[in-house]
Every structure is written in C-alpha cells, then in structure tokens.
Amino acid sequence: MQTCRMPRNPSYWESELPPEAAPAALPARVDVLVVGAGFMGRWLAYFLGKRANPPSVLVLERDRYTYGASSRNAGFLTCGQAGEMLADAAEVGLDAVLETLRLRRHGIALVRREMPGLELDECGSTDYDPVTQAIRELLPRLNEAAGDNIYSIREACLAGHTRPAVFNRADAGVHPVRLLKALQQGSPARYAFGAAVRSVADGCAVLTDGREVRYGRAFACVNAFASELDASSPVVPGRGQVIVTSPVSTRTDRTLGYMHAGYDYFRFVDGRLLIGGGRHLHRQAETTSELEGTAQLLAYLRSAAVRVLGHGDFSVDYHWAGIMGFVGGRHLGGSPRRRVDASTEQVAGFGGMGVALAPVYAQQIAAEF
Ligand SMILES: Cc1cc2nc3c(=O)[nH]c(=O)nc-3n(C[C@H](O)[C@H](O)[C@H](O)COP(=O)(O)OP(=O)(O)OC[C@H]3O[C@@H](n4cnc5c(N)ncnc54)[C@H](O)[C@@H]3O)c2cc1C
C-alpha cells in the first residue's frame, strides 16, 4: 500500500485545493481514531466535536487530498431520483427505498443546518426519462416519505426539446471539496494526511511506516478500500467517471439532470457542463478501485454531453474517475456499519449516495458517545 496515490487526474473540485501537509508527529493514544478523511470520516469527526464532552479525535488519511469518492464526485445533494427508485424497489422492495429516501432527506437537512455558510446551487433536479404510469403512481409515495410535495411533474427542456419530466425542487448542487474543507475547519479533531493505515484492530492502528496509534474506539471510514483492512468486508469497489466541458451555451434547463434511471447525471458548474455515468454499460471493467479514467467512457460521456447540450461546440477540459463502495456490490439494501471487534467498526459502502447519507450515520454514531 502506498502512502499517497498521486499523481492522478484532479477533479474539477480538487483543482482549487492545494495538497495537505504530512504531519510531523502523531499522538500515541486517542479516544477515537478515524481512518479515512472522506465525507464519512470528516462528518464523524465533526459531530464528535459537537458532543458536550468531546473525545480526542485523530483522523488518518493516506492521501494528501482524499483518494476515493468525496473529492471526485458530482456533488448532487439529492434524496433520490424517481426512475432509479422504481428500479431499486423492484430489487429490494419499496419499503427499503422509502427508508433510504427518508435518511437522505434527513442528511440534506443536516448539511443545510450544520453548514449555513456553504453555498448551494438551489436548482432542483430533473429526471429526463419518460414519465410512465408506474412513475406517476410512485410520486405520491415518495412525497409522503419525504414529508413534503417535493416531487412533481412539469415541462422540462433538454437540448431545445420540451417534455414532461419529474422535477424535485428540494435537490441542490454542492461543491464537494468546499464541504470537505468546511467540515475539517468546523471540528477540533486533529487531521494527519499522508498517513496510511496497514491494520486497525483491538485498540491499535499500525501505519505502513510502522508507527502505532492506540485508541478507545476506531472507525474505518475507508469506503471502497474496506477489504484492504478487513478481508471479510462485503464492500465492493465501483468506479465512476466524470467530464467537465469548456463553458457552454445551451437551451437545456440548468437544474441537476438525470437520464437512464440515474446512471447518467449532469449539472452546470461555472457555466460548464459536468456529466458522469456510463457505468451500467461497462459494469465489469468499472468494478475496480483503479483511479484511471478510460478512453471508452470518455467517448461515451462526450457523446452524452452532445445529447444534453444539443451541439458539439465544446472541449472536454476535465476527465476524472472516483471510486464508490457498494455493500455486497449492490446499489442499495446493505448497512454501511459493520463491527470488526469490540472497539473497532467499519463504516463504508454508501454507493452513489454518500453526500446525503454520510452525515446521517455520523450523527447517529456520535450520539452513542
Ligand atoms: C464519480 C462519482 C460521482 C458521485 N456522485 C455523487 C453525488 O452526486 N451525490 C452523492 O450523494 N454521492 C455521489 N457519489 C458517492 C459519494 O461520493 C460517496 O458515497 C462518498 O463520497 C463516500 O464517502 P466516504 O467518506 O465513505 O468515502 P471516500 O470519500 O472514498 O473516503 C475514503 C477515504 O479513506 C481513505 N483510505 C482508504 N484506505 C485507507 C487506509 N488504509 N489508511 C488511510 N486512509 C485510507 C481514502 O484515501 C479515502 O480518502 C459519487 C461517487 C463517484 C465516484
């Protein structure tokens, strides 16, 4: 295992972020050790810092940014898209889907409440898949679970063509790296970057350079890399690829957008189109923790961008990959919390939903202290 897996293509968000410095020294013992400085690790450190008697917290991150999903995602602060939830309901049942929607809605409320200074793009989201009868019947159930009529059908414009589409007025876009930074700055926890953990169990973490840190409780928030620390972890990696174009003009609505049951997604950032997806077409190749983008997916995303914009008058300025973790390899239905031993737990495997779900689990765990 390497201490820092750079270089790789920076995401659009990471390009404004200087690498963090490596720490000179580590404490010999802490109350709580967090491994991984993605959303899960940082939200956990944040909420632990809000306790009446906050425990001492150390966050160990092997990268100088984050290496995985949190600084490389699309930044959709969303409680779910109708077509995707319909497909999930067929697989895991409607109750599980509605419960996840409730959790994500709570997570969005937590982001808004805890990070009032964070700028969000309050644009809502549009699902451009055809509005079928099954979708029409699902919407009242989604609104009931959400506790508000956030889903509705309205006219939406894609590449100059207007059609009825499901709109979610509560969804927003977030700058993931600014959220990561705000979490770190809002917490008294100590962060150590460039600190790779080789093992974490039975009250002691051993780093790849041989240093040791003892702990009262530890949480391995390592997402797709969970099996590197616990061979029996059910978390399976899945790569997602994203492009950002040059600044563009278009008649497409400037909301968050979904196509193909949520597998493809896009939004507008600083006048550019960000578009990701295509995993469903290359499932085997994308079941990997390698952070390299591929020419195949680049070509797919470029043509998807032409469909969204209605023209090809742009360049691809950024192309990057991020790594998700899926419990049991499935999109939905498995718990991310997993006990390793009496003092050690893994919290990993939020799939494509961690922006909203991580704060919920972090708040839940911190309440146990
Ligand atoms: C392309 C893409 C688009 C996405 N879009 C969205 C979206 O729009 N909305 C949404 O809700 N979700 C989205 N997701 C999913 C979301 O990004 C993740 O669910 C979330 O970031 C997971 O956070 P995490 O902290 O669990 O994991 P990560 O962000 O992967 O963090 C885990 C960290 O652990 C560190 N680590 C691993 N092993 C070790 C070790 N041994 N020692 C020290 N450190 C270690 C890694 O370096 C990494 O930084 C997307 C994901 C991808 C890949």
The ligand as a Gaussian input file, in Angstrom:
#p B3LYP/6-31G(d) Opt

LIG

0 1
 C      -17.944000       9.743000      -9.879000
 C      -18.752000       9.742000      -8.630000
 C      -19.881000      10.561000      -8.543000
 C      -20.648000      10.577000      -7.372000
 N      -21.666000      11.469000      -7.264000
 C      -22.368000      11.544000      -6.106000
 C      -23.380000      12.512000      -5.942000
 O      -23.599000      13.350000      -6.818000
 N      -24.108000      12.508000      -4.798000
 C      -23.855000      11.592000      -3.793000
 O      -24.557000      11.597000      -2.771000
 N      -22.850000      10.708000      -3.906000
 C      -22.105000      10.669000      -5.022000
 N      -21.088000       9.774000      -5.141000
 C      -20.793000       8.929000      -3.982000
 C      -20.128000       9.705000      -2.864000
 O      -19.062000      10.463000      -3.391000
 C      -19.623000       8.690000      -1.824000
 O      -20.716000       7.918000      -1.352000
 C      -18.967000       9.378000      -0.641000
 O      -18.028000      10.330000      -1.060000
 C      -18.305000       8.321000       0.236000
 O      -17.601000       8.972000       1.265000
 P      -16.638000       8.105000       2.162000
 O      -16.049000       9.028000       3.159000
 O      -17.392000       6.924000       2.679000
 O      -15.533000       7.512000       1.178000
 P      -14.277000       8.198000       0.410000
 O      -14.559000       9.568000       0.001000
 O      -13.882000       7.225000      -0.647000
 O      -13.178000       8.278000       1.524000
 C      -12.449000       7.174000       1.987000
 C      -11.068000       7.666000       2.327000
 O      -10.384000       6.630000       3.035000
 C       -9.018000       6.735000       2.698000
 N       -8.377000       5.461000       2.988000
 C       -8.665000       4.246000       2.463000
 N       -7.879000       3.302000       2.989000
 C       -7.067000       3.925000       3.871000
 C       -6.025000       3.468000       4.733000
 N       -5.687000       2.184000       4.775000
 N       -5.375000       4.369000       5.511000
 C       -5.730000       5.707000       5.484000
 N       -6.712000       6.181000       4.680000
 C       -7.374000       5.304000       3.888000
 C       -9.030000       7.045000       1.208000
 O       -7.808000       7.624000       0.783000
 C      -10.221000       7.988000       1.103000
 O       -9.818000       9.342000       1.134000
 C      -20.300000       9.732000      -6.285000
 C      -19.166000       8.918000      -6.373000
 C      -18.395000       8.927000      -7.528000
 C      -17.179000       8.064000      -7.585000

